Amino acid sequence: MKPGTFTQLHIQLVFAVNHRRCLLNSIHRKEVFSYISGIVDNTGHKSLIVNGYSDHIHIFFGLNPSKSISDTVSIIKKASNQFVNSKGWFSENFRWQDGYGAFSYSRNQVRDVYNYVLNQESHHGFQRFRDEYIEILKREEIPFDDRFLFDFHDDIAYHQI
């Protein structure tokens, strides 16, 4: 960073497991999310919290302005795909869906966003990922076309995962 440069940038990333498959069960989530937190830190950002549910992930971090969000997402997805596949947990290759959501927050919103990400498991006991994602897009006033959202398949019983 150059002298005299000061930033405070907080980003929440959201993306889904390919085909919205519920592969991130409670047995694997902690290990995968911890690994991804390390990836975030190793790319020069500051991981605040990584959490999610069986079919998607939320990554909340302090952005290093010298790194692009799209490059960061690419690094996270590639490295975490390799990590999960090296574990041999699934009969098919694990991978994330294409695309992501990236949302910025001010310093006074950090606690609320952190708590929101922290409570994903209880949150998804009553709200589908599709509804959650569309609610975020609308709240942030991001125009979208349903055709270009994640592949949202028939709803599943979240509370059973």
C-alpha positions in Angstrom: 0.0 0.0 0.0 1.1 3.5 -0.6 1.7 5.9 2.2 -1.3 8.0 3.0 -3.8 5.3 1.8 -6.4 4.3 4.3 -9.2 1.9 3.6 -11.9 0.0 5.6 -13.8 -2.3 3.2 -16.0 -5.1 4.4 -17.3 -7.6 1.8 -19.8 -10.5 2.1 -19.5 -13.1 -0.6 -22.2 -15.6 -1.2 -22.1 -18.6 -3.6 -23.6 -22.0 -3.9 -22.6 -25.7 -4.3 -22.9 -26.8 -7.9 -26.5 -27.8 -8.7 -27.3 -26.7 -5.1 -26.5 -30.1 -3.9 -26.6 -30.4 -0.1 -23.0 -31.7 0.3 -21.8 -29.4 3.1 -23.3 -31.4 5.9 -22.6 -30.6 9.5 -19.8 -33.2 9.5 -17.8 -31.4 6.8 -18.9 -27.7 7.2 -16.5 -26.7 10.0 -13.5 -28.1 8.2 -14.3 -26.6 4.8 -15.2 -23.2 6.3 -12.0 -23.1 8.4 -10.0 -24.0 5.3 -11.7 -21.2 3.3 -11.0 -18.7 6.1 -7.3 -19.6 5.8 -7.5 -19.1 2.0 -9.0 -15.6 2.6 -6.2 -14.7 5.0 -3.5 -16.1 2.8 -4.7 -14.0 -0.1 -4.0 -10.8 1.9 -7.5 -10.2 3.2 -8.8 -10.4 6.7 -11.3 -13.2 7.3 -14.0 -12.2 9.7 -16.3 -15.2 9.5 -17.0 -18.0 7.1 -20.3 -19.9 7.5 -23.2 -21.2 5.5 -25.4 -24.1 5.2 -25.5 -27.4 3.3 -25.8 -25.9 -0.2 -24.2 -22.4 0.1 -21.6 -20.3 1.8 -21.2 -16.8 3.2 -17.7 -15.3 3.5 -17.4 -12.0 5.4 -14.0 -10.4 5.2 -12.0 -7.2 5.2 -11.0 -6.6 1.6 -7.4 -5.8 0.7 -8.0 -3.1 -1.9 -5.0 -4.3 -4.0 -6.8 -7.6 -4.7 -9.9 -7.9 -6.9 -13.0 -9.5 -5.6 -13.4 -11.7 -8.7 -9.8 -12.9 -8.4 -10.4 -13.6 -4.7 -13.5 -15.7 -5.5 -11.7 -17.6 -8.2 -8.9 -18.5 -5.8 -11.3 -19.5 -3.0 -13.4 -21.7 -5.3 -10.4 -23.4 -7.0 -8.5 -24.1 -3.8 -11.5 -25.2 -1.8 -12.7 -27.5 -4.6 -9.3 -29.2 -4.6 -9.3 -29.4 -0.8 -12.8 -31.0 -0.6 -12.0 -33.4 -3.5 -8.7 -34.5 -1.9 -10.7 -35.6 1.2 -12.7 -38.2 -0.9 -15.9 -37.4 0.9 -18.1 -37.7 -2.2 -18.4 -40.2 -5.0 -18.5 -37.3 -7.5 -16.2 -34.2 -7.8 -17.3 -31.3 -5.5 -17.5 -27.9 -7.1 -19.1 -24.5 -6.6 -21.6 -23.1 -9.1 -20.5 -20.4 -11.4 -21.2 -16.9 -10.2 -21.3 -15.2 -6.8 -22.8 -12.3 -4.9 -20.6 -9.7 -3.4 -22.0 -7.1 -1.0 -20.2 -4.2 0.8 -20.9 -3.0 4.3 -19.8 0.0 6.4 -18.1 -0.3 9.7 -21.3 0.2 11.7 -22.9 -2.8 9.9 -20.1 -5.3 10.7 -21.6 -6.6 13.9 -25.0 -7.2 12.3 -23.5 -8.9 9.2 -21.2 -11.0 11.4 -24.1 -12.2 13.5 -26.2 -12.9 10.4 -23.5 -15.1 8.9 -22.8 -16.8 12.3 -26.5 -17.8 12.6 -26.9 -19.4 9.2 -27.9 -22.8 10.5 -30.8 -21.5 12.6 -31.7 -19.0 9.9 -32.2 -21.7 7.3 -34.5 -23.6 9.5 -37.2 -21.3 8.2 -35.9 -19.6 5.1 -34.8 -21.1 1.8 -31.5 -20.0 0.3 -33.3 -18.7 -2.8 -35.5 -16.4 -0.7 -32.5 -15.3 1.4 -30.4 -14.5 -1.7 -33.2 -12.6 -3.5 -33.9 -10.7 -0.3 -30.2 -9.6 -0.1 -30.3 -8.5 -3.8 -33.5 -6.5 -3.2 -32.3 -4.9 0.0 -29.0 -3.8 -1.6 -31.0 -2.5 -4.6 -29.2 -4.7 -7.1 -31.1 -5.3 -10.3 -31.3 -8.9 -11.3 -32.9 -11.3 -13.8 -34.2 -14.6 -12.5 -32.6 -16.4 -15.5 -29.1 -15.5 -14.2 -29.5 -16.4 -10.6 -28.0 -19.6 -9.1 -29.6 -22.8 -10.2 -32.4 -23.0 -7.6 -33.9 -26.5 -7.7 -37.0 -27.7 -5.9 -36.9 -26.8 -2.3 -35.5 -29.2 0.2 -36.4 -29.6 3.8 -33.5 -27.6 5.3 -34.2 -28.6 8.8 -33.4 -32.2 8.0 -29.9 -31.5 6.9 
